[in-house]
Amino acid sequence: MSVSTHGLRVHRGPQVLRAAVELFSSMRFAIALLTVICIASIIGTVLKQHESINNYINQFGPFWAELFRAAKLDSVYSAWWFLLILLFLVISTTLCIARNTPRIFIDLKTFKEGIRAQSLKAFGQRAETRLDEAPAAAANRIGQLLVSGGWKVKLQQREAAGGHADAGWMVAARAGGAHKLGYIAAHSAIVLVCIGGLLDGDLVVRAQTWFNGKSVFTGGGMIADVPPQHRLSPRNPTFRGNILVPEGSQGSVAILQQSDGVLLQELPFSIELKKFIVDYYSTGMPKLFASEVVLHDRETGAQVPARIEVNHPASYKGVEIYQSSFDDGGSKVKLKAVPMAAAAKPFEVEGVIGGPSTEITNGREKLTLEYAALRVINVENFADGGAMGSGADVRKVDLRHDIESRLGAANKTSKPKVLRNIGPSIGYKLRDAAGQAREYQNYMVPVDTGDGQPVFLLGMREKPEEPFRYLRVPADEQGSMDSFVRMRTALADADTRNRAVERYIAKAVDPKRPEMAEQLRVSAARALALFAGSERAKADATTMGGWQAIAEFMEANVPQAERERAGAVLVRILNDVLFEVLNLSREGAGLAALPSDDKSQAFLTQAVLAISDAYFYPAPVAMMMTDFTQVQASVFQVARAPGKNVVYLGCLLLIVGIFAMLYVRERRLWVWLTPDGAGSGDNTTAATMAFSVNRKTIDSDREFEHLKHKLLALKKEGPASP
């Protein structure tokens, strides 16, 4: 029997109805639906699901973001069209099974013993011989041998008067009927998996928003303030959501993410997090998440202790509780503002991660400080000595370009890793009045990247999908940024710049040559003013200061052929004058001047680069963390999945069905036995054997040779070539 790809053919009723029934019950329609589901699943895997619309706009642009939202591609697995396709696939596959199953069972009971003897000669695998026994005895012997080999056998005695050309015995046998049962099992598996997906998917939840008066919540605020129409009952038969529980706190409401908002799922118990445990590998990757919890029954008040780990969930009242991840549970941080603009002033603030924001100002506009993340451990790779290139424009200084090979990029596999914890970091956002935000990540302690000069890494990025770009500020002998801040403040003061120039002239020029002193004074003062940003290289210059301003001045005033030589001289002069500015700033703070040694020069070089880069820093201040109190939180996934066992059963049937269809060969055998008139007596039989298999292989050829020898006593031949 061959399985038909056509559907049920209804012979009554309207043409449209008959065509619809034939289409829905056809195998080609089911395959088309399965193909669409596969394509949708690929989209759901590649495209991040349930992201905010702003993330899609930043990554793909407004047009594609709106198209994704309209087509529900941002929530494929809960989209109405995806659920509808699943439903149609269930109906179509069920009709396919209902149409073909009776025919399969009928075929399993059919031995085809009525086949014409002449037809056996048309088979590709056949054999003929004479047996020294009567036809009836030969038929019984062959039948018993086949039965002992696992075949199902049926004997048919034919009389010449019964409409047959010849009288004799037909031995019909079959084996491998599980091959056809594999078809039923595999298609039933598809139905069960789809039904399980519908039960455990969003269909039941969405049905409550359609028919039970529930609606998606799109606002903000406290969970306790959300109205009842956005909450689902604890008796909800199926759901899957997330709940965040800080240490020492309880939670009993899970968040069910929807494409256009959220729904709140009330749990029949509350989860109290006693202790969160996390262990790390030497690479800094988490090795173990574990939560020690107490489950408080909301009806009986019973308290059930439990330990939840990854791949080791807890179960209570039909709800599975999985360890999904961990997060900050409201850590308290103290931040100090380091001025990055001339008008900015230092100040200190305290906040809570994920808590209320703080309003700050730089004198021109107000900014909102949002406390985003606290990372206590940052293990990075400092292979190859951790050497870092010289400083550059902050717009070009980023981890992937200048620091990636020292801070552990995953693609640096050819070099040995040197892993080191570089300490805590604070992540925050500064949002302007228009609602636009930039994200920052600053490390609490200075990092020695390998060149001997520790630096503070101040990271910034415009969009979440971009890497952080880092400004590197040198740490002084006290391990702070105070020397850098003092030097930058002194550089902005005109009187300090003049004093620094005079000190440089006194050291660099012979007093007997006043004309050279005056010329050098003018050049040094001009260069220092350009670097400090108090003077522009040209009227339409956009650069505020730093090395970029010096470069613009050179391009505007020095011929191309002389720029390299003049630039080297100007850089040397400017570095010497800036060293005097550094010492003047230290003297103003009551500190001793730095000696002119390699260590001081290393600090000066990095400080000058940082000052130059700071002109491009997009915020008036950099928030540096001075203290913190960490509070951990566990993120649990809670699920009630009645379709889980249905899916498991479907997976089992799918394995059995595919194994049966691929590895079980359906075989049929016929042996026609008639009295041999050319023999001597009635105990001679002419035997003709034919063999049929659904998939011809080397094994089937070997089996045929074995059957010839076993049943007909014919000599075995060598195995057929493939």
ROVOLO-129078 format. One record per residue (C-alpha): residue in three letters; x, y, z. Coordinates in pm, whole numbers, plus 50000, padded with zeros to 5 digits. Layout:
ROVOLO-129078
ALAXYZ
...
This chain:
ROVOLO-129078
MET500005000050000
SER501325034949913
VAL500275064350125
SER498345089649919
THR499045126849937
HIS495505135249833
GLY492835143750084
LEU489425129950158
ARG487225131349852
VAL483695140749950
HIS481155133349680
ARG478265153249824
GLY477745189349918
PRO478855222449766
GLN482005223149556
VAL483695248149791
LEU483115225450092
ARG484365194649908
ALA487495213249794
ALA488135225950147
VAL487835191250298
GLU490145176650032
LEU492685204450093
PHE492695202750473
SER493015164950475
SER495785163250215
MET499355155950309
ARG500685183950089
PHE498705209450292
ALA500115195750619
ILE503655197250478
ALA503085233350368
LEU501895242750716
LEU504885225250873
THR507205244550642
VAL505625277750743
ILE506015268451111
CYS509695260351054
ILE510265293950883
ALA508435312151163
SER510515293551422
ILE513715304551246
ILE512505340551258
GLY511655336951626
THR515125323151694
VAL517075349351498
LEU514975379451600
LYS514985386651973
GLN511495382452111
HIS509505405552339
GLU511995434452315
SER510835470352355
ILE509955489352039
ASN512885513052099
ASN515365484352074
TYR513945473851738
ILE514015509951616
ASN517655513851719
GLN518655481251551
PHE516505480351235
GLY515035515051194
PRO511465528251232
PHE510035511750916
TRP511155476250994
ALA510385480151364
GLU506765489351284
LEU506565461051029
PHE507825435851287
ARG505305448451540
ALA502425447651288
ALA503285412151176
LYS503855400851538
LEU507365389551448
ASP508585403251781
SER506375377051953
VAL506155349051698
TYR505245320651931
SER502285339152079
ALA501105355351756
TRP497535347751655
TRP498605335851310
PHE501175311751456
LEU498605296451689
LEU496135294551401
ILE498695276051186
LEU499305251651472
LEU495555245751498
PHE495245239851124
LEU498235216451135
VAL496525196151409
ILE493325194051205
SER495105185950879
THR497395159351027
THR494495143651219
LEU492475141050898
CYS495495125850721
ILE495775099650995
ALA492025092850990
ARG492095088550612
ASN495105065350592
THR494925045350916
PRO492025022350810
ARG493785014650485
ILE497035007450669
PHE495354983050909
ILE493564966150622
ASP496854963050438
LEU498514948250749
LYS495934920450751
THR496264913750379
PHE498664886450266
LYS497834890049895
GLU497674852249870
GLY495434855049566
ILE498204867849344
ARG498434850049006
ALA501204824548976
GLN502174839548642
SER502694873548807
LEU505504859949024
LYS507734858248718
ALA507654896248692
PHE509414901449027
GLY513054911449019
GLN513984888349304
ARG512664853549229
ALA513884817649221
GLU512654784649076
THR513524748649170
ARG512154713649217
LEU511504698849560
ASP511454661749641
GLU508214663149836
ALA504534667149776
PRO503144702749733
ALA501074700950054
ALA504034688750259
ALA506294715050105
ALA503744742550179
ASN503484732350545
ARG507244729250584
ILE507914763350427
GLY505134779150630
GLN506524765850958
LEU510034777550870
LEU508764812550797
VAL506724814051116
SER509764803651318
GLY511664832351149
GLY509124858351263
TRP507024859850948
LYS503234859650937
VAL502084832650698
LYS498914822750516
LEU498504791050308
GLN496094788550018
GLN495224756449835
ARG494094761649480
GLU492084737349269
ALA492184738148894
ALA488394738448883
GLY488234768849104
GLY489074793248832
HIS492824789148848
ALA494834777248555
ASP496844753848774
ALA496264735149097
GLY498714738849384
TRP499584756349705
MET500344793849751
VAL502414803150056
ALA502024840450124
ALA504044856850403
ARG504764891850524
ALA507084908150781
GLY508014943250887
GLY504494956350929
ALA505824980951189
HIS507045001550894
LYS503495012950825
LEU502765016951194
GLY505695041151198
TYR503705063750967
ILE500835064751216
ALA503205070251511
ALA505145098451342
HIS502045117251232
SER500365111951567
ALA503495126551726
ILE503065158351522
VAL499495161451643
LEU500455155552009
VAL503365180051999
CYS501165206951845
ILE498395200752099
GLY500955202652379
GLY502275234952231
LEU498785249552217
LEU498085239052577
ASP501365252752712
GLY501485282952484
ASP499695316052508
LEU496435303052365
VAL494765297952704
VAL496115331052833
ARG494945349652525
ALA491555332852548
GLN491135349052888
THR491835383152734
TRP489285375752461
PHE486475360052660
ASN487145364953033
GLY487475402653060
LYS491245403153111
SER493445429052940
VAL497145435152889
PHE498765460653120
THR500885486952943
GLY501585511253224
GLY504165512853500
GLY504365515453875
MET504165490754160
ILE502815455654109
ALA500465459954404
ASP498785489154228
VAL497915470253907
PRO494105466253871
PRO492435431653886
GLN491575431153514
HIS495285426853441
ARG495725397853685
LEU495175360953616
SER493735336953873
PRO495975312454064
ARG493775285153913
ASN494905294453563
PRO495505260053399
THR498595270053202
PHE501105298453216
ARG504805305853197
GLY506315337253347
ASN509165352153544
ILE509405365053898
LEU512275384054059
VAL512775379254433
PRO515495398454624
GLU517255382654921
GLY515155385255233
SER511985393055039
GLN508965374254907
GLY507205373854573
SER503895358454467
VAL503155375054132
ALA504795364153807
ILE505145385853498
LEU503785371253174
GLN505365390252887
GLN502995398152600
SER503685414652267
ASP501895446652369
GLY502455446652745
VAL502335423053041
LEU499875402353240
LEU500265394553609
GLN499905358553720
GLU498925352854081
LEU500645322154228
PRO499025299054486
PHE502085304454705
SER504755330554769
ILE508485325254724
GLU510815337854996
LEU514485339454900
LYS516605331455203
LYS519975330755030
PHE521255332954677
ILE524455313854595
VAL526595319654287
ASP529985304254215
TYR532295314653934
TYR534815297853709
SER538295312753682
THR537105329253360
GLY534535349453554
MET531605330053407
PRO529035318253660
LYS529455281453748
LEU526495276453980
PHE523225294154047
ALA521395282154353
SER518605296654562
GLU517575285654906
VAL513895294054931
VAL510845288855147
LEU507485283954974
HIS504605298855173
ASP501225283255091
ARG498705311655064
GLU495755289555165
THR497115267855446
GLY500075288655558
ALA502405258655527
GLN506095266155480
VAL508045243255250
PRO511845248055228
ALA513475240454894
ARG516715245154705
ILE516485255054340
GLU519375251354099
VAL519775252853724
ASN518295220453581
HIS517025211353929
PRO513655228953966
ALA511265227554258
SER507615218054217
TYR504675228354431
LYS500935226254360
GLY501555217653995
VAL503815247653939
GLU507425241753837
ILE509935267253970
TYR513135270253764
GLN516305289653840
SER516435312353538
SER519135337853622
PHE520085363353882
ASP519895400853899
ASP520425430054127
GLY517935431454408
GLY518255468454483
SER521895473754577
LYS522725507254736
VAL525505527454573
LYS527335559854654
LEU528585579554355
LYS530905609054321
ALA530675631954019
VAL534035639053852
PRO533855670753638
MET534425665453267
ALA533345700253160
ALA534665734053276
ALA531315744953416
ALA530655712553604
LYS531155709253978
PRO531835678154187
PHE529045664254404
GLU527955631454563
VAL524725611854533
GLU523285579754671
GLY520905556854488
VAL519485522054450
ILE520025500554143
GLY516765500153954
GLY515345525654196
PRO514265561954157
SER516405583853933
THR518215615754036
GLU518095649653867
ILE521485665553801
THR522525696553607
ASN525645709353435
GLY524635745753436
ARG522935745253095
GLU520465716353096
LYS519075691353338
LEU519915654653311
THR518315624453475
LEU520655599353637
GLU519275563653618
TYR520985536453822
ALA521195506953583
ALA523545479453705
LEU526155469753961
ARG528755443553868
VAL530905432854159
ILE533125408853962
ASN534655417153624
VAL537135390553516
GLU538955400253198
ASN541755385752988
PHE545105403853006
ALA547025381052769
ASP550075393252577
GLY551185414352871
GLY548025434652867
ALA549825461252666
MET547535489752564
GLY548125513852283
SER548485550752339
GLY545405571252410
ALA543265584152131
ASP540095603052060
VAL537425590052298
ARG535175584551998
LYS537605557851878
VAL538755542752205
ASP536705511152256
LEU537145476152392
ARG536935459552052
HIS539685480851897
ASP542255490052160
ILE541445469452468
GLU539765438252324
SER542895417052302
ARG543775425852661
LEU540295423752812
GLY539215389752687
ALA537555388252347
ALA536205353952268
ASN537935352951929
LYS541435355452082
THR541975318252112
SER545535315451980
LYS547095332552283
PRO547195320252642
LYS544725337352871
VAL545795358253166
LEU542625363053367
ARG542295389353635
ASN539425404253829
ILE539525441753772
GLY536975449854037
PRO533445463754057
SER531805485953800
ILE528735508053798
GLY526375511053504
TYR524085541153471
LYS522245562053214
LEU522065599453167
ARG518815610053000
ASP518295644952861
ALA515105665752852
ALA514165650952514
GLY514205615852658
GLN517395604952479
ALA519755584652697
ARG523385574352684
GLU524655544352876
TYR527815545553088
GLN529935519453262
ASN532715530753496
TYR535095508653692
MET535525515854059
VAL539275509354090
PRO542125517053850
VAL543275489953611
ASP546895482953522
THR546685472753158
GLY550325462953135
ASP552235495153070
GLY552745502753439
GLN550345532253453
PRO546995523353620
VAL543975539753460
PHE540305543853539
LEU538125530653257
LEU535105552753184
GLY532855535852927
MET530095550852717
ARG527835539652431
GLU525005555852243
LYS522955524452170
PRO522535491252356
GLU523805470852059
GLU527045490652037
PRO530215482252234
PHE531365505452510
ARG533985531452415
TYR536415538952694
LEU538075570452821
ARG541185561553024
VAL542005585053311
PRO545325579453493
ALA545385571853864
ASP547835591754080
GLU550055578354356
GLN547035578054589
GLY545055556354347
SER542575584154273
MET541605607753989
ASP542345638854197
SER545615647654019
PHE543905645353681
VAL541015667253795
ARG543365692953947
MET545475694253632
ARG542405698853412
THR541115726753638
ALA544515743753637
LEU544675741453258
ALA541385760653233
ASP542835789553439
ALA544595816253228
ASP546865827753512
THR548065792053575
ARG548785787553205
ASN550875819453199
ARG552835808653505
ALA553455774453347
VAL554765790853029
GLU557115813353228
ARG558475783553420
TYR559045764953096
ILE560855795152940
ALA563085798653244
LYS564175762253212
ALA564415759752835
VAL565995793052723
ASP569315809252800
PRO568695842852977
LYS571285858452748
ARG569015852952446
PRO565815872452530
GLU564675873752164
MET564415835552155
ALA562595835752488
GLU559925859152355
GLN559405838552039
LEU559155806252239
ARG556815822952488
VAL554385832452212
SER554465797652059
ALA554065779652392
ALA551255802452509
ARG549395798252178
ALA549745760552184
LEU548665758352546
ALA545625780452481
LEU544625759052184
PHE545005727152388
ALA543035742252678
GLY540215752452445
SER540395789552531
GLU541465798052176
ARG540265784351842
ALA542525773751557
LYS540185791151309
ALA536905809451320
ASP534775780051207
ALA536585753851416
THR534295729251591
THR536895713351819
MET536965726752174
GLY540555717152255
GLY543025688852292
TRP545235673652028
GLN542485677351769
ALA542645715151808
ILE546425714151765
ALA545995693351448
GLU543485718251305
PHE545885746751378
MET548715728851198
GLU546535722050895
ALA545475758350876
ASN548835775450935
VAL551715752050848
PRO552545740750492
GLN552175704050419
ALA555905698250371
GLU556795713150712
ARG554015698350926
GLU555885667351041
ARG558915686351167
ALA556905715151311
GLY554465690951475
ALA557225672051654
VAL558635704551792
LEU555205717051900
VAL554325684552073
ARG557585684852266
ILE557045721052375
LEU553445714452474
ASN554345683752680
ASP556985703352872
VAL554555731752942
LEU551825707653049
PHE554285691653292
GLU554615725753454
VAL550835729153467
LEU550695695453644
ASN553235706153905
LEU551515739553958
SER548245721154024
ARG550025699254278
GLU551605729054450
GLY548185745054480
ALA547005713754663
GLY550035714354895
LEU551745684654727
ALA555355681554619
ALA556205686154253
LEU556765654754051
PRO560335646853949
SER561145644653582
ASP561475606753572
ASP559915578853369
LYS557085573153616
SER556095609653610
GLN556335610753232
ALA554055580053206
PHE551455597153424
LEU551785629453229
THR551405612052893
GLN548225594452997
ALA546845625653166
VAL547415646552854
LEU545705620352639
ALA542805618252883
ILE542405656352888
SER542405656752509
ASP539815628852494
ALA537665644852764
TYR536665672652524
PHE534655646552337
TYR533145631052650
PRO529385636052602
ALA528545642452969
PRO529505670953203
VAL530475646653478
ALA531575610553515
MET529945592353803
MET532505572153998
MET531385546854258
THR532885552154603
ASP530925526154803
PHE528175500454760
THR526045475254949
GLN525165446054725
VAL521735429554738
GLN521325398454523
ALA518085387054362
SER517015354954192
VAL515015354253872
PHE512725323953872
GLN510715310453584
VAL507425296353707
ALA505335274553480
ARG502245253353491
ALA502495231153185
PRO499775204853148
GLY500855198452791
LYS504345188152896
ASN503475151252928
VAL501595152952599
VAL504705166752430
TYR506865139852592
LEU504505113152460
GLY504615129452118
CYS508435129752122
LEU508465092852214
LEU506075084451931
LEU508125105451692
ILE511295086051778
VAL509495052751745
GLY507825062951421
ILE510975076251254
PHE512935045851365
ALA510225022851225
MET510035041150892
LEU513805043250846
TYR515055010450986
VAL512164985950952
ARG511804971250603
GLU508444958050494
ARG508934924650316
ARG506534901250137
LEU507214866050015
TRP505264842349789
VAL506054806049715
TRP503954788549449
LEU504044750749475
THR502594727949206
PRO502994690849123
ASP505874685948886
GLY504594665148595
ALA508114659548467
GLY509204643348791
SER509034607048891
GLY505894601849101
ASP503624624949301
ASN506294635649550
THR508004660549320
THR507034697349338
ALA507854726849115
ALA508504757049337
THR508574793749235
MET509534819649498
ALA509194857649467
PHE510434883549716
SER509364920049750
VAL510734947449980
ASN509764983850014
ARG513404995650016
LYS515944974649828
THR519354973349998
ILE522314949950030
ASP520644935350339
SER517524926850142
ASP519644909049880
ARG521354889050153
GLU518004880350309
PHE516694867949977
GLU519724845549932
HIS519254832450285
LEU515564824750218
LYS516394806449895
HIS518784783850080
LYS516554778950381
LEU513234773350206
LEU514224758949871
ALA517644744049958
LEU519214764649679
LYS522914772249703
LYS523754806949834
GLU525274831249591
GLY527634859549674
PRO526124892149792
ALA524874914449520
SER526884945349443
PRO525324977549560
